[in-house]
Amino acid sequence: MDESANQTDGQDTRSDGAGAWRQGLREGLGMPGLVIFGSFLGFGSLVHGSGIGLVAGLVSSATTWALPGQIAMVELYGIGASLLVTVMAVCLTNTRLLPMVITLMPHLSHGRRIGWRHYLVAHVIAITSWAVGLRRLAALPAGDRFSWFTGFAWTLWALSFTGTAIGFWLAGSLPAPVTLGLVFLNPCYFTLLFVADLGSRLRVLALLFGGVLGPALHLATPDWGLPITGLAGGTAAFFADRLLGRREAHRG
């Protein structure tokens, strides 16, 4: 058989779907899964303390599956915010997931038509699955990427659901500082992944600008400090990277 039949646009499309899925599952049960599980233990405890109820917490983990939006939901419920305000806050918080789906989906479809499976798996593209997926998918044969990602991401989703339930049942047995610390495991883990892959100057600049602007803007405007930091820091990093690139090209 002609070897070109196994390749599309220069990419290896040979597939071992079951093997790739099992590999993704195993990796999901590793450090990423432990971090997700621990984070949702903390969220489950917060759900218990808010009085929102286990069922609502589980539905949140199953459908929203993004801790910032889920924590916003719990906090707004706790202060008696209206349903409309709560829904709008969760939706705005989770708009960050859209660019993640857009950037990751080409790796999963590898040039084929987007089908119902891709829309389904888009649900489990969140910060950890996106960050790890970007690092891992490029090294896999194109035909194995979708299977690997489904095994990996759905494992994380299942662990978050389980962690929410166990955290709810264990509420009260852990000190409050430990509970809050668990919630921040996931963003800390993502930051470590980001720092471990600093081959891009743009990423370094984004971290530097964010680290400098974040604390100052939070003190100036606690309600808007975080989104302004993201917008201003990212924009400044983008233009600084372009300026440095032009200088390097001019010197060369």
Secondary structure, 3 states (H helix, E strand, C coil): CCHHHHEECCEECCCCHHHHHHHHHHHHCCHHHHHHHHHHHHHHHHHHHHCCCHHHHHHHHHHCCCHHHHHHHHHHHHCCCCHHHHHHHHHHHHHHHHHHHHHHHHHHHCCCCCCHHHHHHHCCCCHHHHHHHHHHHCCCCHHHHHHHHHHHHHHHHHHHHHHHHHHHHCCCCCCHHHHHHHHCHHHHHHHHHHHHCCCCHHHHHHHHHHHHHHHHHHHHCCCCHHHHHHHHHHHHHHHHHHHHHHHHHHHC
